[in-house]
Every structure is written in C-alpha cells, then in structure tokens.
C-alpha cells in the first residue's frame, strides 16, 4: 500500500511554494515534491484512484466544521459543506463575517464552539494544540486552507476515494485528515538544524539527496514525516473504524498514529 501525505496550503496565490506531497511505502520515504498548485495535486491523486493494492492519502486541513455551524447553515452532512464552499467559500474568506475571524477589524467572536469534537479532544504536542478553522487570518490561521480544501474532498470522493469517517467504505483508496504535529512530535520544525537532527534520529539511512529535500522547508518536513508515520501504520489504515456517533460523521475525526475513536466512542490506542 502506498501512502501520500499532503502538506496543504490555503494561500490565495503562490501556494506551490508551500504545498508539498510526500510518498512512503513500508515505512520508507520514496519522494517529496513541491511547486504544484492545489488543483494539480488533486489531479495526480484522482489519476491514481484505481492503483493496486491501494492508496491512502493524508491531508492536513480540517475536513469539516463544528456541528452547530452545519446545523445553522442547513448542511445535513459534510458533503453539503464541501459543495457550498466550492461556490461560496471565497466569499466567506473575503467577507470574514462571523463566525469567521482573524482579518483586520474582525476579532475573535463568541461562538457556541470554535473547535470540532476531534480538535477539542486532541492532546497538546509540545504545548501546541489544533486551531479553529473559523480563524482565516492572522498568525497561525488554518481556516483558509480548510475552506479552500473542502472542494478538493468533493472531487476526490466523486473520483472514487472514500473520505474517512464520512463514508462507510473505509478501505483504500481512502483520504484521512491528519495533524502533522501528531506524527512529528515536539520538534522545532521552523529550525533547519532541528529538522536535520530529527531525521538522523528517526529516519536514519535516508538517501542524502532526499534528506536535503526534506530538510529544505518546514512544509516538506511535515509531508515527509507524516507519510512515513502513516506508512508504518498500514494495518490500521486498511481497517479504519466506522464511527457510530452521528456528530463525528458530520464533523470528521483526525487520524492519529496513537489514538482514534473506537466503535464504542472510547479511544483505541494503536500498538
């Protein structure tokens, strides 16, 4: 089974400088690539949908928004949100009207919840926790990437990928949401020397040229390490659980190498 991890970019233009994909097989990193647009990356994945014995894709943006927002907008399922974002998403970002925030003059509003259930449940890594996808501007904002990612999930689903946990068919080809911090651990990713030290410890024997590519940027590093960690969890990714909680099937769940929800709603620890 091949694993492709996508370090997504929500930038309006020039996303190719920050969008990286990495591929791993059997716990071994095969490649890391940058310089392409969101559309080009999704085109490549769609072209591989029928690949044997199966493809698992990890993408690092929120796959949905809190259930109260879906209810307020009349979205019965996450797919309704994805479809709406395809036509309305850029308007959400430019207007930055509540519940979105973070642009000049748009402070953090009071909301029923800023985080989805999965984000609120995640353990901090090195003091860092997932941020709200309603924040679409300002330092550390992640919302633009999600809003610009929702239509890509619809494209992948239409092409034949299952999107976990929204689809009941959860075997490859499948797309899962990832949070790179859960895969890398508490490394100072903005420090090139720290990235290099991490690779020496955790990916020893990596080809020198490939190592240079991974160290070159934080985005490449996130994609590469996430792909390797996912690839080491092949059995789990082949048999993703069906989630009985209807809220989680609308909000989504972040796949993690350590914890994912069981069919009873309690955490299951891999390994």
C-alpha positions in Angstrom: 0.0 0.0 0.0 1.3 3.5 -0.9 0.7 6.4 1.4 0.8 10.1 0.2 0.8 12.9 2.7 -0.1 16.3 1.5 1.1 19.4 3.5 -1.7 21.6 2.2 -1.6 25.4 1.6 -4.5 27.7 1.9 -2.8 30.7 0.3 -4.8 32.5 -2.3 -1.9 32.7 -4.8 1.5 31.1 -4.9 0.5 28.1 -2.9 3.0 25.9 -4.8 5.8 27.4 -2.7 4.3 25.9 0.5 2.3 22.9 -0.7 4.3 19.6 -0.6 3.5 16.0 -1.1 5.4 13.0 0.1 5.1 9.3 -0.6 6.1 6.4 1.5 5.8 2.6 1.3 6.5 0.1 4.0 7.8 2.8 6.3 10.3 4.0 3.7 10.2 7.5 2.2 10.2 7.4 -1.6 9.8 11.1 -2.6 8.9 14.6 -1.6 7.7 17.1 -4.1 6.7 20.8 -4.1 5.9 23.5 -6.6 2.4 22.5 -7.7 -1.0 24.0 -7.2 -3.8 22.5 -5.2 -5.6 21.6 -8.4 -2.5 19.8 -9.8 -2.0 17.8 -6.6 -5.6 16.7 -6.6 -5.4 15.9 -10.4 -2.5 13.5 -9.6 -4.4 11.8 -6.8 -7.5 11.3 -9.0 -5.4 9.7 -11.7 -4.2 7.2 -9.1 -7.6 6.2 -7.7 -7.5 2.7 -9.2 -4.0 1.9 -8.2 -3.4 -1.5 -6.7 -3.1 -2.6 -3.9 -4.5 0.7 -2.7 -3.7 4.3 -1.9 -4.1 6.1 1.4 -3.9 9.9 1.4 -3.4 12.1 4.4 -4.3 15.8 4.1 -3.6 18.4 6.8 -6.6 20.6 6.8 -10.0 20.4 8.7 -12.4 18.2 6.7 -15.5 19.9 8.2 -16.6 22.5 10.7 -18.4 22.2 14.1 -21.8 20.6 14.0 -23.6 23.8 15.2 -22.4 25.6 12.1 -23.6 22.8 9.8 -27.0 23.0 11.5 -27.2 26.8 11.3 -26.5 26.7 7.5 -28.7 23.7 6.9 -26.0 21.3 5.9 -27.1 17.8 6.7 -23.7 16.3 6.0 -20.1 17.4 5.5 -20.6 16.9 1.7 -23.1 19.7 1.7 -20.5 22.0 3.3 -17.9 21.0 0.7 -20.3 21.7 -2.2 -21.2 25.1 -0.7 -17.6 26.0 -0.3 -17.0 25.4 -4.0 -19.3 28.2 -4.9 -19.3 30.4 -1.7 -16.0 29.7 0.0 -14.1 32.6 -1.5 -16.9 34.9 -0.4 -16.7 33.6 3.2 -13.0 34.3 3.2 -13.1 37.8 1.7 -16.1 39.0 3.9 -14.7 37.3 7.0 -18.1 37.7 8.6 -18.8 35.8 11.9 -18.2 33.0 12.6 -15.0 33.6 10.6 -12.5 35.9 12.0 -8.8 37.0 12.0 -8.7 39.6 9.3 -8.2 43.3 10.2 -11.3 44.5 12.1 -12.6 41.0 12.6 -11.8 40.0 16.2 -12.4 36.5 17.6 -16.2 36.3 18.2 -18.1 34.4 20.9 -19.4 31.2 19.3 -21.1 28.0 20.6 -17.8 26.3 19.8 -14.7 27.2 18.0 -13.4 23.6 17.7 -14.8 20.4 16.5 -15.1 17.5 18.9 -11.9 15.9 17.5 -9.8 19.1 17.8 -11.0 19.7 21.4 -10.1 16.1 22.3 -6.5 16.2 20.9 -3.6 16.3 23.3 -1.2 19.2 23.0 2.1 18.4 21.4 5.0 20.5 22.8 2.4 23.0 24.1 0.8 23.3 20.6 -2.9 22.4 20.0 -5.0 22.5 16.9 -6.5 25.8 16.0 -10.0 26.8 15.0 -10.8 26.6 11.3 -13.0 29.7 11.7 -9.8 31.7 12.0 -9.0 32.7 8.4 -6.4 35.4 9.0 -3.6 36.3 11.4 -0.7 34.3 12.8 -1.1 30.6 12.7 -4.5 30.7 11.0 -5.7 27.5 9.4 -9.2 28.3 8.2 -8.3 29.4 4.6 -6.7 26.1 4.0 -9.8 24.2 5.1 -12.2 26.4 3.1 -10.1 26.0 0.0 -9.7 22.3 0.7 -13.3 21.4 1.0 -14.0 21.3 -2.7 -11.0 19.0 -3.2 -12.6 16.5 -0.9 -15.7 16.5 -3.0 -13.5 15.9 -6.1 -11.7 13.0 -4.5 -14.9 11.5 -3.3 -16.5 11.8 -6.7 -13.4 10.1 -8.3 -13.9 7.0 -6.1 -12.0 7.8 -2.8 -13.6 7.1 0.5 -13.3 10.1 2.8 -13.0 8.9 6.4 -15.1 8.9 8.6 -17.8 10.4 6.4 -18.0 7.4 4.1 -18.9 3.9 5.3 -16.4 2.3 2.8 -13.2 3.0 4.6 -10.7 0.8 2.8 -8.2 2.1 0.2 -8.4 4.3 -1.8 -9.2 6.5 1.2 -8.5 10.0 2.4 -7.9 10.8 6.0 -7.4 14.1 7.9 -4.1 14.4 9.6 -2.4 16.8 12.0 1.4 16.7 11.3 2.2 17.5 14.9 0.7 14.2 16.0 3.2 12.5 13.7 6.4 14.5 14.2 6.1 15.1 18.0 7.5 18.2 19.7 10.3 19.1 17.3 11.1 22.8 16.5 10.1 22.4 12.9 11.0 26.0 12.0 14.7 25.3 12.8 16.5 23.6 9.9 19.1 22.1 12.3 16.4 20.6 14.4 14.8 19.1 11.3 18.1 17.6 10.4 18.7 16.2 13.9 15.2 14.7 13.8 15.9 12.9 10.5 19.2 11.5 11.8 17.3 10.0 14.8 14.1 8.9 13.3 14.8 8.3 9.6 18.4 7.1 9.7 19.8 5.9 6.4 17.7 8.2 4.3 19.2 9.0 0.9 21.3 12.1 1.2 19.6 13.9 -1.7 16.2 13.1 -0.3 17.3 14.1 3.1 18.3 17.5 1.8 14.8 17.9 0.2 13.1 17.1 3.4 15.2 19.5 5.5 14.8 22.3 3.0 11.5 23.5 4.4 9.1 23.0 7.3 6.4 22.1 4.7 8.5 19.4 3.1 9.4 18.1 6.5 5.8 17.8 7.7 4.7 16.0 4.5 7.7 13.6 4.6 7.4 12.6 8.3 3.7 12.3 8.1 3.9 10.0 5.1 6.4 7.7 6.8 4.5 7.5 10.1 1.3 6.8 8.3 3.0 4.1 6.2 4.2 2.4 9.4 0.5 2.1 10.4 -0.6 0.3 7.3 -2.8 -2.3 9.1 -4.8 0.4 10.9 -5.2 2.5 7.8 -6.5 -0.6 5.9 -9.2 -1.2 8.5 -10.5 2.2 9.7 -13.4 2.0 12.1 -16.9 3.1 11.3 -17.9 5.8 13.7 -21.5 5.3 15.1 -21.6 8.9 16.6 -23.6 11.0 14.0 -21.8 14.2 15.1 -18.4 12.7 14.3 -19.7 11.5 11.0 -20.5 15.2 10.2 -17.6 16.9 11.9 -14.9 14.3 11.0 -12.1 13.0 13.0 -8.3 13.5 12.8 -6.5 10.3 12.2 -3.5 9.8 14.6 -0.9 7.1 14.9 -1.7 6.9 18.7 -5.4 7.5 19.1 -8.6 7.2 17.1 -12.2 6.7 18.2 -13.5 3.1 18.6 -16.9 1.9 17.6 -17.9 2.5 21.2 -16.7 6.1 21.3 -13.8 5.4 23.6 -10.2 5.8 22.4 -8.3 3.0 20.9 -4.5 3.2 21.1 -2.6 1.8 18.1 0.3 -0.5 19.1 
